[in-house]
Amino acid sequence: MRYRADVNNRELFIALTLDVAALTTLLYLSGGATNPFTSLYLLQVTLAAVLLDAPSTWSLVALVCMNFAWLTAYYRPLTLPQQGLAMRSVCISPARSSAWCSMPCCSSCS
């Protein structure tokens, strides 16, 4: 049987802090507090409440609150392509349209 070392509170706190830092970086690069994935902060807080002791949990909650407040002021807006560019990439050439039209026919034969 393998020996499994116990994970202590400090190691879990460091791992959750790194997760919060990574999530903050991703949210910064993708629209800041306007990104719907900001709710993933709640996952980190929930994990902290279940796994950590009270002082560490409140420290992580404070860190999450500071990061979210920072994201409301500083972020890189997510730029979407213009509608004309998006429509050009969706257009299907005549050669491709025959392949798309023949796929339902072939799949219905089997």
TORKOLKE-806520 format. One line per 8 residues: number of its first residue (from 1); for each residue x, y, z of N, C-alpha, C, O. Coordinates in steps of 0.001 Angstrom, whole numbers, plus 500000, padded with zeros to 6 digits. Layout:
<nodes>
NUM> X,Y,Z,X,Y,Z,X,Y,Z,X,Y,Z; ...
</nodes>
This chain:
<nodes>
1> 500822,498830,500000,500000,500000,500000,500876,501246,500000,501929,501286,500636; 500421,502253,499279,501189,503491,499191,500999,504351,500427,499965,504312,501094; 502025,505119,500703,501957,506082,501802,501496,507410,501232,502088,507921,500281; 500452,507966,501803,499930,509269,501361,500165,510290,502463,499687,510137,503587; 500895,511311,502128,501148,512378,503095,499913,513273,503184,499247,513536,502182; 499627,513724,504369,498501,514624,504561,498836,516003,504001,499978,516459,504067; 497829,516647,503456,497981,518003,502958,497559,518945,504077,496467,518818,504630; 498420,519876,504400,498087,520766,505514,497382,522030,505024,497258,522261,503822
9> 496935,522819,505952,496167,524023,505666,496968,525024,504829,496421,525667,503933; 498239,525151,505121,499089,526113,504405,499200,525764,502929,499116,526646,502075; 499390,524480,502620,499516,524057,501227,498217,524278,500452,498248,524697,499295; 497081,523998,501082,495794,524237,500436,495562,525728,500208,495048,526129,499164; 495937,526538,501180,495776,527977,501037,496623,528511,499885,496160,529354,499116; 497848,528032,499760,498717,528458,498660,498130,528029,497314,498144,528805,496359; 497619,526813,497233,497028,526328,495983,495799,527148,495594,495636,527503,494427; 494938,527447,496561,493755,528247,496265,494123,529688,495917,493458,530309,495089
17> 495167,530221,496534,495632,531565,496207,496158,531615,494774,495898,532576,494050; 496886,530598,494370,497371,530533,492988,496213,530385,492004,496253,530946,490909; 495184,529635,492387,493998,529515,491542,493308,530861,491375,492889,531210,490271; 493186,531613,492449,492566,532938,492383,493405,533869,491516,492856,534656,490746; 494720,533790,491630,495606,534626,490807,495470,534263,489327,495425,535151,488476; 495406,532981,489018,495256,532555,487624,493902,532994,487067,493821,533462,485931; 492844,532845,487858,491522,533265,487412,491474,534776,487200,490873,535247,486234; 492097,535532,488087,492136,536987,487934,492869,537381,486662,492442,538296,485958
25> 493962,536703,486362,494708,536983,485136,493858,536697,483911,493820,537505,482984; 493179,535564,483895,492328,535223,482757,491170,536213,482600,490825,536608,481486; 490583,536604,483720,489486,537564,483644,489976,538940,483212,489267,539655,482505; 491176,539316,483628,491759,540593,483199,491901,540632,481681,491624,541649,481046; 492337,539512,481111,492571,539455,479671,491297,539276,478853,491328,539385,477627; 490182,539002,479517,488961,538705,478768,487748,539513,479228,486639,538982,479270; 487937,540764,479567,486807,541629,479831,486602,542053,481261,485693,542839,481530; 487394,541577,482183,487298,542021,483569,486029,541570,484264,485585,540435,484093
33> 485448,542466,485049,484274,542136,485842,483029,541948,484991,482020,541447,485487; 483076,542336,483725,481931,542139,482841,481848,540710,482309,480831,540319,481737; 482895,539944,482493,482923,538554,482035,482010,537708,482926,482094,537809,484150; 481144,536878,482346,480251,536060,483170,480979,535004,484001,480395,534451,484933; 482210,534721,483690,482958,533713,484435,483509,534245,485763,484225,533525,486458; 483193,535469,486119,483601,535975,487431,482934,535187,488556,483402,535205,489694; 481853,534503,488239,481196,533678,489258,482070,532506,489692,481784,531868,490706; 483125,532215,488946,484046,531152,489363,484812,531525,490630,485398,530655,491274
41> 484812,532800,490991,485386,533183,492279,484633,532505,493428,485224,532158,494451; 483335,532323,493245,482536,531672,494293,482975,530234,494521,482882,529725,495638; 483450,529580,493477,483957,528216,493628,485177,528201,494543,485305,527324,495397; 486065,529163,494366,487260,529228,495213,486894,529511,496670,487472,528928,497587; 485933,530406,496873,485500,530729,498233,484822,529522,498874,485031,529248,500055; 484018,528807,498109,483347,527610,498639,484359,526534,499008,484247,525912,500065; 485338,526312,498152,486381,525333,498474,487153,525744,499711,487494,524904,500544; 487430,527028,499835,488140,527507,501029,487303,527284,502281,487837,526889,503317
49> 485999,527532,502200,485135,527359,503377,485059,525903,503803,484916,525605,504989; 485155,524997,502839,485074,523567,503158,486421,523018,503621,486467,522197,504537; 487502,523451,503011,488802,522814,503229,489716,523518,504227,490561,522874,504848; 489558,524828,504390,490506,525585,505209,489915,525952,506563,488709,525845,506785; 490793,526387,507464,490302,526900,508746,489771,528326,508556,489956,528922,507494; 489122,528862,509570,488421,530146,509446,489336,531316,509073,488989,532070,508163; 490481,531505,509726,491325,532657,509348,491816,532582,507897,491879,533599,507207; 492159,531392,507444,492610,531247,506056,491466,531493,505080,491663,532079,504016
57> 490270,531041,505447,489114,531261,504588,488818,532747,504451,488582,533235,503346; 488830,533471,505571,488563,534902,505506,489664,535642,504760,489395,536655,504113; 490891,535156,504839,491980,535764,504064,491745,535581,502571,491966,536501,501783; 491300,534399,502189,491027,534149,500776,489809,534957,500303,489791,535445,499173; 488805,535097,501154,487647,535924,500805,488078,537370,500585,487624,538011,499637; 488944,537887,501445,489447,539250,501283,490239,539392,499987,490114,540399,499291; 491053,538387,499660,491825,538408,498424,490906,538405,497206,491134,539149,496253; 489872,537573,497236,488919,537510,496122,488200,538853,495967,488023,539336,494849
65> 487790,539449,497071,487109,540753,497011,488021,541830,496440,487579,542649,495634; 489284,541840,496845,490226,542823,496318,490460,542610,494823,490512,543574,494058; 490601,541349,494405,490819,541070,492990,489612,541463,492154,489765,542022,491068; 488408,541175,492649,487213,541552,491909,487076,543069,491823,486718,543601,490772; 487358,543762,492916,487306,545228,492898,488341,545784,491924,488072,546764,491229; 489503,545177,491869,490544,545608,490933,490086,545397,489493,490350,546230,488626; 489393,544272,489236,488923,543980,487880,487836,544941,487415,487645,545113,486211; 487125,545566,488337,486113,546528,487912,486741,547787,487337,486124,548471,486520
73> 487957,548096,487754,488631,549303,487276,489659,549028,486186,489816,549829,485264; 490355,547908,486284,491445,547601,485352,491165,546287,484656,491080,545237,485293; 491022,546351,483347,490841,545136,482555,491103,545454,481096,491092,546614,480683; 491337,544419,480335,491504,544557,478900,490174,544194,478256,489719,543057,478378; 489540,545150,477567,488245,544832,476983,488365,543732,475935,489349,543646,475201; 487356,542914,475891,487325,541830,474920,486810,542385,473608,485660,542815,473516; 487661,542378,472594,487263,542921,471298,486745,541803,470420,487396,540773,470244; 485572,542020,469876,484957,541056,468985,485120,541533,467555,485202,542738,467317
81> 485169,540620,466600,485326,541042,465204,484086,541796,464723,482986,541622,465249; 484292,542624,463727,483179,543362,463140,482206,542386,462484,482584,541269,462131; 480967,542805,462323,479950,541918,461782,480280,541500,460357,480011,540361,459974; 480848,542384,459577,481208,542048,458204,482244,540943,458145,482153,540051,457300; 483230,540991,459035,484254,539947,459051,483670,538613,459482,484026,537572,458929; 482787,538634,460453,482191,537394,460924,481332,536768,459846,481308,535546,459703; 480636,537583,459096,479773,537046,458048,480595,536468,456905,480190,535471,456308; 481737,537067,456587,482573,536536,455518,483140,535173,455872,483292,534324,454992
89> 483456,534944,457138,484041,533666,457517,482994,532554,457559,483342,531373,457543; 481717,532926,457612,480660,531929,457672,480210,531511,456278,479649,530428,456113; 480444,532346,455278,480000,532031,453917,480629,530728,453447,481805,530459,453692; 479818,529929,452769,480271,528623,452301,480425,528680,450789,479528,529138,450082; 481547,528223,450308,481787,528215,448870,480922,527141,448211,480468,526223,448894; 480684,527233,446901,479868,526216,446216,480443,524811,446341,479689,523841,446419; 481763,524688,446360,482365,523363,446490,482059,522762,447854,481796,521565,447964; 482093,523587,448885,481795,523097,450229,480303,522857,450428,479915,521968,451186
97> 479463,523641,449754,478027,523484,449954,477552,522120,449471,476638,521543,450061; 478155,521594,448410,477750,520266,447952,478130,519199,448970,477411,518215,449142; 479265,519394,449646,479661,518434,450683,478710,518506,451865,478334,517476,452423; 478317,519713,452250,477387,519860,453369,476017,519306,453025,475354,518719,453880; 475584,519483,451791,474260,518997,451391,474257,517472,451267,473230,516835,451501; 475382,516892,450904,475411,515440,450717,475562,514688,452032,475247,513499,452087; 476028,515335,453083,476204,514646,454352,474887,514144,454916,474837,512986,455330; 473808,514935,454963,472552,514386,455496,472019,513251,454644,471415,512314,455167
105> 472235,513323,453324,471750,512258,452449,472483,510954,452731,471863,509893,452803; 473799,511032,452891,474583,509822,453143,474289,509240,454513,474245,508021,454676; 474089,510095,455489,473831,509583,456826,472447,508978,456933,472225,508100,457767; 471503,509428,456103,470172,508856,456172,470087,507507,455442,469158,506737,455684; 471037,507218,454562,471031,505955,453815,471447,504770,454690,471005,503644,454460; 472274,505013,455670,472799,503892,456466,471859,503432,457527,472172,502500,458267
</nodes>
